[in-house]
Amino acid sequence: MKRTTRKSGFVFTTYEAPNQSPFDKLFEIFKELITYTSGDFDEAIDWLRQLDEEYKLTTPDYTIDDFIEDLKNKGYIREEIDPDGEGGGNISITAKTERAIRQQALDHIFGKIKRSGAGNHKSKGVGIGDEHTGEFRAYQFGDALEKVSMTESLRNAQINHGVGEFNLTEDDLVVEETLHKSQMSTVLMIDISHSMILYGEDRITPAKKVAMALAELITTRYPKDTLDILVFGNDAWPIAIKDLPYLKVGPYHTNTVAGLQLAMDMLRRKRNTNKQIFMITDGKPSCLRMPDGHYYKNSMGLDPYITNKCYAMAQQARRLHIPITTFMIAEDPYLMKFVREFTQANRGKAFYTGLKGLGEMIFEDYDNNRKRRIKG
């Protein structure tokens, strides 16, 4: 009988975009626009209408007004009532939208990174945990019973005592090793000085997206980790995760020392052994707050009085076993010299990068640092 064989191969077809509803298609664009407008709903909708005119995003059956009505019905926006009690007030986004924006940032940034494995990241140290290594050791007094490998223990009993009469002793018990899951406390510092929007380049929006993505990653995948976020200009102050979409650059100089002081104060209150600071900045330190409350500012070059204060803070963080990783959104050789000396003082790390790839760098570094046990 003649045998027939089937040939396998690739079949190439024309690309078809994922089937999205009219609302989902517009919502993807809306989430990007609301991030760029720092939460200004009216401005985001104006941009969406302009894009609709140019690219025909809607149809007569589903208009921008229909989309706005759906946003209300689905709980993504709310209409704020005027003080006189009348309707028709400003429209603002809700916590549901803030979460959707963070999730989108996570998908866009973290989705590009090569993942090293599923589940929580693990340290190199063997200890109490629930990440199995596949290696076994003899049972020791005090080991939890749920850690005993019954399959391997029964196998030992049969080997040691034969199969004729079942006999299981303590010497037959084996325990599967598990990896200790490390916890990490991270402070993310974001520069909001005026230079973050100078020269027609928007640097604050990518920084916001990275912060939102990192916040979503930690809260959903590493719930035992902590993330605190602060911004620094003339001064430094903490912000909540929910405030990230509304973050704007101000008419500020760059008080790096104030940011580092606040970051270390935050980390001193954490019980975790593993602590780190991520700093996103594009400019040189140019401001200090003096003991009497006035500001010492100098934007003309690197002021030794200011930079020496920065180096002292870097050394203090090193003594506290807090590594600082600086993400420099600039490639000015003059400023890179300062970052190199700052990094050497802390024995931390520095990345000199443009806006492209910033998210991937931060996520990979967070991943690597989380796997490492920092000895305090």
C-alpha positions as CSV (number, residue, x, y, z in Angstrom):
1,M,0.0,0.0,0.0
2,K,1.3,3.4,-0.9
3,R,2.0,5.6,2.0
4,T,1.3,9.3,1.7
5,T,3.3,11.8,3.7
6,R,2.3,15.3,4.6
7,K,4.8,18.1,4.1
8,S,5.1,20.7,6.9
9,G,6.1,24.3,6.4
10,F,5.2,27.9,6.9
11,V,2.1,29.6,5.6
12,F,2.4,33.3,5.0
13,T,-0.8,35.4,5.1
14,T,-1.5,39.1,5.1
15,Y,-1.3,40.7,8.6
16,E,-4.6,41.3,10.2
17,A,-4.7,43.6,13.2
18,P,-6.3,42.2,16.4
19,N,-10.0,42.5,16.4
20,Q,-10.8,45.4,18.8
21,S,-14.1,47.1,19.6
22,P,-14.3,50.8,18.7
23,F,-14.0,51.7,22.4
24,D,-10.9,49.6,22.9
25,K,-9.2,51.0,19.9
26,L,-9.8,54.6,21.1
27,F,-9.0,53.8,24.7
28,E,-5.5,52.6,23.8
29,I,-4.8,56.0,22.2
30,F,-6.6,57.9,25.0
31,K,-4.3,56.3,27.7
32,E,-1.2,57.5,25.9
33,L,-2.6,61.0,25.4
34,I,-3.8,61.4,29.0
35,T,-0.2,60.5,30.1
36,Y,1.3,63.2,27.9
37,T,-1.2,65.8,29.1
38,S,-0.5,65.0,32.8
39,G,-4.1,64.0,33.4
40,D,-5.8,66.9,31.6
41,F,-8.9,65.2,30.1
42,D,-10.0,68.1,27.9
43,E,-6.6,68.5,26.3
44,A,-6.4,64.7,25.7
45,I,-9.8,64.7,24.0
46,D,-8.8,67.7,21.9
47,W,-5.8,65.8,20.7
48,L,-7.9,62.7,20.1
49,R,-10.3,64.7,17.9
50,Q,-7.4,66.0,15.9
51,L,-6.1,62.5,15.4
52,D,-9.6,61.4,14.4
53,E,-9.8,64.1,11.7
54,E,-6.4,63.0,10.3
55,Y,-6.6,59.2,10.6
56,K,-10.4,58.6,10.6
57,L,-10.4,56.7,13.9
58,T,-14.2,56.8,14.3
59,T,-17.3,56.1,12.2
60,P,-20.7,57.7,12.1
61,D,-21.9,54.7,14.2
62,Y,-19.3,55.4,16.9
63,T,-18.1,59.0,17.5
64,I,-15.7,60.6,19.9
65,D,-18.8,61.7,21.9
66,D,-19.9,58.1,22.1
67,F,-16.5,57.2,23.4
68,I,-16.7,59.9,26.1
69,E,-20.1,58.6,27.1
70,D,-18.7,55.0,27.4
71,L,-15.8,56.3,29.5
72,K,-18.4,57.7,31.9
73,N,-20.5,54.6,32.0
74,K,-17.4,52.3,32.5
75,G,-16.1,54.4,35.4
76,Y,-13.0,55.8,33.7
77,I,-13.9,59.4,34.1
78,R,-16.1,61.5,36.4
79,E,-17.7,64.9,36.2
80,E,-16.8,67.1,39.1
81,I,-19.6,69.2,40.4
82,D,-19.2,73.0,40.5
83,P,-19.2,74.6,44.0
84,D,-22.6,76.1,43.4
85,G,-24.0,72.6,43.0
86,E,-24.6,72.8,39.3
87,G,-23.5,70.2,36.9
88,G,-21.2,70.7,33.9
89,G,-18.0,71.0,35.9
90,N,-14.6,69.7,34.9
91,I,-14.1,66.1,33.9
92,S,-11.3,64.2,35.5
93,I,-10.0,60.6,35.3
94,T,-10.7,58.1,38.0
95,A,-8.5,55.6,39.9
96,K,-9.6,53.0,37.4
97,T,-8.0,55.0,34.6
98,E,-4.8,55.5,36.7
99,R,-4.5,51.8,37.1
100,A,-5.1,51.2,33.4
101,I,-2.4,53.6,32.5
102,R,0.1,51.9,34.9
103,Q,-0.8,48.5,33.4
104,Q,-0.3,49.8,29.9
105,A,3.1,51.2,30.9
106,L,4.0,47.9,32.4
107,D,3.0,46.0,29.2
108,H,4.9,48.4,26.9
109,I,8.1,48.4,28.9
110,F,8.3,45.1,30.7
111,G,6.8,43.2,27.8
112,K,10.0,43.9,25.8
113,I,12.3,42.4,28.3
114,K,13.6,38.8,28.2
115,R,12.2,37.1,31.3
116,S,14.4,34.9,33.3
117,G,11.6,32.8,34.8
118,A,8.1,32.8,36.1
119,G,7.1,33.9,39.6
120,N,8.9,36.0,42.0
121,H,12.6,36.5,41.5
122,K,14.9,34.6,43.8
123,S,18.2,35.2,45.5
124,K,21.2,32.9,45.2
125,G,21.0,31.8,48.9
126,V,19.4,28.6,49.9
127,G,17.0,29.1,52.8
128,I,13.4,29.2,53.9
129,G,11.2,29.9,50.9
130,D,8.9,28.2,48.4
131,E,11.0,28.2,45.2
132,H,12.2,24.6,44.8
133,T,15.7,24.0,43.6
134,G,15.4,20.3,42.7
135,E,18.1,19.4,45.1
136,F,17.6,17.3,48.3
137,R,19.3,16.9,51.6
138,A,18.8,14.8,54.7
139,Y,16.1,15.8,57.1
140,Q,17.2,17.8,60.1
141,F,15.4,18.5,63.4
142,G,13.3,21.6,63.0
143,D,12.6,21.2,59.3
144,A,8.9,21.9,58.5
145,L,7.0,18.7,57.7
146,E,5.5,20.2,54.5
147,K,9.1,20.5,53.2
148,V,9.6,16.7,53.4
149,S,9.6,15.1,50.0
150,M,7.4,12.0,50.5
151,T,8.3,10.5,47.1
152,E,12.0,10.6,47.8
153,S,11.6,9.5,51.4
154,L,9.5,6.5,50.5
155,R,12.1,5.6,47.9
156,N,14.8,5.7,50.5
157,A,12.7,3.5,52.9
158,Q,12.4,0.8,50.2
159,I,16.1,0.9,49.4
160,N,17.2,0.9,53.0
161,H,14.7,-1.6,54.5
162,G,13.4,-3.6,51.5
163,V,9.9,-3.9,50.0
164,G,8.7,-6.9,52.0
165,E,7.7,-4.9,55.1
166,F,7.2,-1.2,55.0
167,N,9.4,0.7,57.5
168,L,10.0,4.5,57.4
169,T,12.6,6.0,59.8
170,E,13.9,9.5,60.4
171,D,17.1,8.5,58.5
172,D,15.0,7.9,55.4
173,L,13.5,11.4,55.3
174,V,14.8,13.9,52.8
175,V,13.9,17.6,52.4
176,E,13.9,19.5,49.1
177,E,15.9,22.6,49.2
178,T,14.1,25.9,48.6
179,L,15.5,29.3,47.7
180,H,15.1,32.3,50.0
181,K,13.0,34.9,48.3
182,S,14.6,38.3,48.9
183,Q,12.7,41.4,49.5
184,M,13.7,44.8,48.1
185,S,13.0,48.3,49.2
186,T,13.4,50.8,46.3
187,V,13.2,54.6,46.2
188,L,12.8,56.1,42.7
189,M,14.0,59.7,42.4
190,I,12.6,61.7,39.4
191,D,14.1,65.0,38.4
192,I,11.4,67.6,37.7
193,S,13.7,70.5,37.1
194,H,12.9,72.8,34.1
195,S,15.6,71.1,32.0
196,M,13.4,68.0,31.7
197,I,11.4,69.8,29.0
198,L,14.1,72.1,27.6
199,Y,15.1,72.2,23.9
200,G,11.8,70.8,22.7
201,E,12.5,67.3,24.2
202,D,9.9,65.8,26.5
203,R,11.9,63.9,29.1
204,I,9.4,63.8,31.9
205,T,6.8,61.7,30.2
206,P,9.1,58.7,29.6
207,A,10.3,59.1,33.3
208,K,6.6,59.0,34.4
209,K,5.9,55.9,32.3
210,V,8.9,54.1,33.8
211,A,7.7,55.0,37.3
212,M,4.2,53.8,36.6
213,A,5.4,50.6,35.1
214,L,7.8,49.9,38.0
215,A,5.0,50.6,40.5
216,E,2.6,48.3,38.7
217,L,5.2,45.5,38.5
218,I,6.1,45.7,42.2
219,T,2.5,45.9,43.5
220,T,1.3,43.0,41.3
221,R,4.2,40.7,41.1
222,Y,6.4,41.4,44.1
223,P,3.9,42.4,46.8
224,K,6.5,42.0,49.5
225,D,8.7,44.6,48.0
226,T,8.3,48.3,48.6
227,L,8.5,51.2,46.2
228,D,8.6,54.9,47.3
229,I,8.7,57.7,44.7
230,L,10.0,61.2,45.2
231,V,10.5,64.1,42.9
232,F,13.2,66.7,43.3
233,G,13.6,70.3,42.0
234,N,14.5,73.1,44.4
235,D,13.4,70.8,47.1
236,A,12.3,67.1,47.3
237,W,9.0,65.6,48.3
238,P,7.4,62.2,48.1
239,I,4.5,61.5,45.8
240,A,1.9,58.7,45.8
241,I,1.7,56.2,43.0
242,K,-1.7,57.5,42.1
243,D,-0.2,61.0,41.5
244,L,2.2,59.8,38.8
245,P,-0.1,60.5,35.7
246,Y,-0.4,64.2,36.9
247,L,3.3,64.8,37.4
248,K,4.6,68.0,35.7
249,V,7.9,69.7,35.4
250,G,8.3,73.0,37.3
251,P,10.5,76.1,37.1
252,Y,13.0,74.5,39.3
253,H,16.8,74.0,39.7
254,T,18.2,70.6,40.6
255,N,18.6,69.9,44.3
256,T,20.1,66.4,44.1
257,V,21.2,66.5,47.7
258,A,17.7,67.1,49.0
259,G,16.4,64.2,46.9
260,L,19.1,61.8,48.3
261,Q,18.5,63.0,51.9
262,L,14.8,62.2,51.6
263,A,15.5,58.9,49.8
264,M,17.8,57.7,52.6
265,D,15.3,58.8,55.3
266,M,12.7,56.7,53.6
267,L,14.9,53.7,53.4
268,R,16.1,54.0,57.0
269,R,12.5,53.1,58.1
270,K,12.4,49.9,56.0
271,R,13.2,46.6,57.7
272,N,14.4,44.9,54.5
273,T,18.1,44.2,54.2
274,N,18.0,44.9,50.4
275,K,17.7,48.6,49.7
276,Q,18.5,50.7,46.7
277,I,18.0,54.1,45.1
278,F,17.2,54.7,41.4
279,M,17.7,58.3,40.2
280,I,16.5,59.5,36.9
281,T,18.0,62.9,35.9
282,D,19.1,64.8,32.9
283,G,21.1,67.6,34.4
284,K,23.7,68.7,36.8
285,P,23.0,69.5,40.5
286,S,22.6,73.2,40.6
287,C,20.8,74.0,43.9
288,L,21.2,73.5,47.7
289,R,19.0,74.6,50.5
290,M,21.1,76.3,53.2
291,P,20.6,75.9,57.0
292,D,19.0,79.4,57.2
293,G,16.4,78.4,54.6
294,H,17.6,80.3,51.6
295,Y,18.6,78.6,48.3
296,Y,22.1,78.5,46.9
297,K,21.8,78.2,43.2
298,N,24.4,78.1,40.4
299,S,23.4,76.9,36.9
300,M,26.8,77.9,35.4
301,G,28.8,74.8,35.2
302,L,29.5,72.3,38.0
303,D,29.8,74.2,41.3
304,P,32.3,72.4,43.5
305,Y,30.4,73.4,46.6
306,I,27.3,71.7,45.3
307,T,29.0,68.6,43.8
308,N,31.1,68.0,47.0
309,K,27.8,67.8,48.9
310,C,26.5,65.3,46.4
311,Y,29.7,63.2,46.8
312,A,29.3,63.2,50.6
313,M,25.7,62.0,50.3
314,A,26.9,59.2,47.9
315,Q,29.5,58.1,50.5
316,Q,26.9,58.2,53.3
317,A,24.6,55.9,51.3
318,R,27.5,53.5,50.7
319,R,28.1,53.3,54.5
320,L,24.4,52.5,54.9
321,H,24.8,49.7,52.2
322,I,22.4,51.6,49.9
323,P,23.6,51.4,46.2
324,I,22.6,54.2,44.0
325,T,21.9,53.6,40.3
326,T,21.9,56.8,38.2
327,F,20.1,56.9,34.9
328,M,21.5,59.9,33.1
329,I,19.2,61.1,30.3
330,A,21.9,63.0,28.6
331,E,25.3,62.3,27.0
332,D,27.1,65.5,27.8
333,P,30.8,64.5,28.6
334,Y,31.0,67.4,31.1
335,L,28.1,66.0,33.1
336,M,29.2,62.4,32.6
337,K,32.4,63.2,34.5
338,F,30.3,64.3,37.6
339,V,28.2,61.1,37.4
340,R,31.3,58.9,37.2
341,E,32.8,60.5,40.3
342,F,29.4,60.4,42.1
343,T,29.1,56.7,41.2
344,Q,32.6,56.0,42.4
345,A,31.9,57.6,45.7
346,N,28.9,55.3,46.2
347,R,30.3,52.3,44.4
348,G,27.0,52.1,42.6
349,K,26.2,52.1,38.9
350,A,25.4,54.6,36.2
351,F,23.8,54.3,32.8
352,Y,24.1,57.0,30.2
353,T,21.2,56.8,28.0
354,G,18.8,58.8,25.9
355,L,15.0,58.4,26.3
356,K,15.0,55.2,24.2
357,G,15.6,52.1,26.2
358,L,15.3,53.8,29.6
359,G,12.5,51.5,30.8
360,E,14.3,48.3,29.7
361,M,17.5,49.4,31.5
362,I,15.7,50.2,34.8
363,F,13.7,46.9,34.8
364,E,16.7,44.8,34.0
365,D,18.7,46.5,36.8
366,Y,15.8,46.1,39.2
367,D,15.7,42.4,38.3
368,N,19.4,41.9,38.7
369,N,19.6,43.7,42.0
370,R,16.6,41.8,43.4
371,K,18.4,38.5,42.8
372,R,21.4,39.7,44.8
373,R,21.6,39.6,48.6
374,I,23.1,42.8,49.9
375,K,24.9,42.1,53.1
376,G,24.3,44.7,55.7
